[in-house]
Amino acid sequence: MYWLRDWSETTFYFSEQHWSRLAYHIPLRGANAGAAVGFALGLPMALFRRPQPMARTIGAATTLFGVLGTTAMGVATVNKFQTLDQAGIVDRSYRLAHNWGQVKWDALSVAGFSFGFLFGPTSFGGRLRTGFVGMAIGTFAWAAQNAISKTHKTDVEALKNMVQ
């Protein structure tokens, strides 16, 4: 999946030492976590709530938690920027830029959201809901690929060796 690394670095280009990388990554992580939790909670809710179609219930739960996660992490981002000095921002941005697991997760979730929003069925209750369901599926795809390949451990070891 090295093509993905090249693609994500050219498509979502942020300087290694710039605050924009953190401003993009932190709220996106909230959206990822919220969408995944909403999708996981939406499945059992859809099985027990019969008045609405299952897809609409899953879409509503995924979108609600995705928006809540994005909002919470957006507030956390503003708070983090107020407590970090320029050196702290540069340090965190640099470490984020060279953490392949984080870059891969961001790219797969954005790809999932984009694919769901543009091409997904609207049976989840609209394009935005379908996009958040796609983001949850992208997050689960990252987790499954990560569990199968275990490549993140080699990347972390390479980062540790580079720092030493």
C-alpha positions as CSV (number, residue, x, y, z in Angstrom):
1,M,0.0,0.0,0.0
2,Y,2.9,2.4,-0.6
3,W,1.0,3.9,-3.5
4,L,-1.5,5.2,-0.8
5,R,1.3,6.9,1.1
6,D,2.4,8.7,-2.1
7,W,-1.2,9.6,-3.0
8,S,-2.1,10.9,0.4
9,E,1.1,13.0,0.7
10,T,0.4,14.6,-2.7
11,T,-3.4,15.0,-2.4
12,F,-3.5,16.1,1.2
13,Y,-0.3,18.0,1.3
14,F,0.5,19.7,4.5
15,S,4.0,20.8,5.6
16,E,5.6,18.5,8.1
17,Q,6.0,21.4,10.5
18,H,2.7,23.3,10.0
19,W,-0.3,23.7,12.3
20,S,-2.6,22.9,9.4
21,R,-1.7,19.2,9.6
22,L,-2.9,19.1,13.2
23,A,-6.0,21.2,12.4
24,Y,-6.9,18.6,9.7
25,H,-6.0,15.5,11.6
26,I,-7.5,16.1,15.1
27,P,-11.1,16.8,14.1
28,L,-10.9,14.1,11.5
29,R,-9.9,11.6,14.2
30,G,-13.1,12.7,16.1
31,A,-15.2,12.1,13.0
32,N,-13.6,8.7,12.5
33,A,-14.2,7.6,16.1
34,G,-17.7,9.0,16.2
35,A,-18.7,7.4,12.9
36,A,-17.3,4.1,13.9
37,V,-19.1,4.2,17.3
38,G,-22.3,5.4,15.7
39,F,-22.2,2.6,13.1
40,A,-21.5,0.0,15.8
41,L,-24.4,1.3,17.9
42,G,-26.7,1.8,14.9
43,L,-26.6,-1.9,13.9
44,P,-28.4,-3.1,17.1
45,M,-30.6,-0.1,17.2
46,A,-31.7,-0.9,13.6
47,L,-32.5,-4.5,14.5
48,F,-34.8,-3.4,17.4
49,R,-36.4,-0.3,15.9
50,R,-38.7,-1.4,13.1
51,P,-40.7,1.8,12.3
52,Q,-37.7,3.1,10.3
53,P,-35.8,1.2,7.7
54,M,-32.6,-0.3,9.0
55,A,-30.3,1.7,6.7
56,R,-31.9,5.0,7.8
57,T,-31.4,4.2,11.5
58,I,-27.7,3.2,10.9
59,G,-27.2,6.3,8.8
60,A,-28.7,8.6,11.5
61,A,-26.7,7.1,14.3
62,T,-23.5,7.2,12.3
63,T,-24.0,10.8,11.3
64,L,-25.0,11.9,14.8
65,F,-22.0,10.4,16.5
66,G,-19.7,11.5,13.6
67,V,-20.8,15.1,13.9
68,L,-20.5,15.0,17.7
69,G,-17.0,13.5,17.5
70,T,-16.0,16.2,15.0
71,T,-17.3,19.0,17.2
72,A,-15.7,17.7,20.4
73,M,-12.3,17.2,18.7
74,G,-12.6,20.6,17.0
75,V,-13.0,22.2,20.4
76,A,-10.1,20.1,21.7
77,T,-8.0,21.3,18.7
78,V,-8.6,25.0,19.6
79,N,-7.7,24.2,23.2
80,K,-4.6,22.3,22.2
81,F,-3.4,25.2,20.0
82,Q,-3.8,27.6,22.9
83,T,-1.6,25.5,25.2
84,L,1.1,24.6,22.7
85,D,3.9,26.9,21.7
86,Q,5.3,26.9,18.1
87,A,8.0,24.3,18.9
88,G,5.3,21.9,20.3
89,I,3.2,22.4,17.1
90,V,6.2,21.7,14.9
91,D,7.1,18.6,16.9
92,R,3.6,17.1,16.8
93,S,3.1,18.0,13.1
94,Y,6.5,16.4,12.2
95,R,5.7,13.2,14.2
96,L,2.2,13.0,12.6
97,A,3.7,13.4,9.1
98,H,6.0,10.4,9.6
99,N,3.5,8.1,11.3
100,W,2.3,5.9,8.4
101,G,-0.5,4.4,10.4
102,Q,-2.0,7.9,11.1
103,V,-1.6,8.9,7.4
104,K,-3.1,5.7,6.2
105,W,-6.1,6.0,8.6
106,D,-6.8,9.6,7.5
107,A,-6.6,8.7,3.8
108,L,-8.8,5.6,4.1
109,S,-11.5,7.4,6.1
110,V,-11.5,10.5,3.7
111,A,-11.7,8.1,0.8
112,G,-14.6,6.2,2.4
113,F,-16.4,9.4,3.1
114,S,-15.9,10.7,-0.4
115,F,-16.9,7.4,-2.0
116,G,-20.0,7.1,0.2
117,F,-21.0,10.8,-0.4
118,L,-20.5,10.7,-4.2
119,F,-21.5,7.2,-5.2
120,G,-23.2,5.5,-2.2
121,P,-26.9,4.7,-2.1
122,T,-29.1,7.3,-0.5
123,S,-31.0,4.7,1.4
124,F,-29.1,5.8,4.6
125,G,-31.1,9.0,4.5
126,G,-29.1,11.3,2.2
127,R,-25.6,11.9,0.9
128,L,-24.1,13.2,4.2
129,R,-25.3,10.2,6.1
130,T,-24.0,7.9,3.4
131,G,-20.7,9.7,3.6
132,F,-20.4,9.1,7.3
133,V,-21.3,5.4,6.8
134,G,-18.5,5.3,4.2
135,M,-16.1,6.9,6.7
136,A,-17.0,4.3,9.3
137,I,-16.4,1.5,6.7
138,G,-13.0,3.2,5.8
139,T,-12.1,3.2,9.5
140,F,-13.0,-0.5,9.8
141,A,-11.1,-1.3,6.6
142,W,-8.0,0.4,8.1
143,A,-8.4,-1.5,11.4
144,A,-8.8,-4.8,9.5
145,Q,-5.8,-4.2,7.2
146,N,-3.7,-3.0,10.2
147,A,-4.6,-6.2,12.2
148,I,-3.8,-8.5,9.3
149,S,-0.6,-6.9,8.1
150,K,0.9,-5.5,11.3
151,T,2.8,-3.0,9.2
152,H,2.3,-0.3,11.8
153,K,4.8,-1.9,14.2
154,T,7.5,-1.8,11.6
155,D,6.8,1.8,10.9
156,V,6.9,2.7,14.6
157,E,10.2,0.8,14.9
158,A,11.6,2.7,11.9
159,L,10.5,6.0,13.4
160,K,12.2,5.1,16.7
161,N,15.4,4.2,14.9
162,M,15.2,7.4,12.9
163,V,14.9,9.5,16.1
164,Q,17.7,7.8,17.8
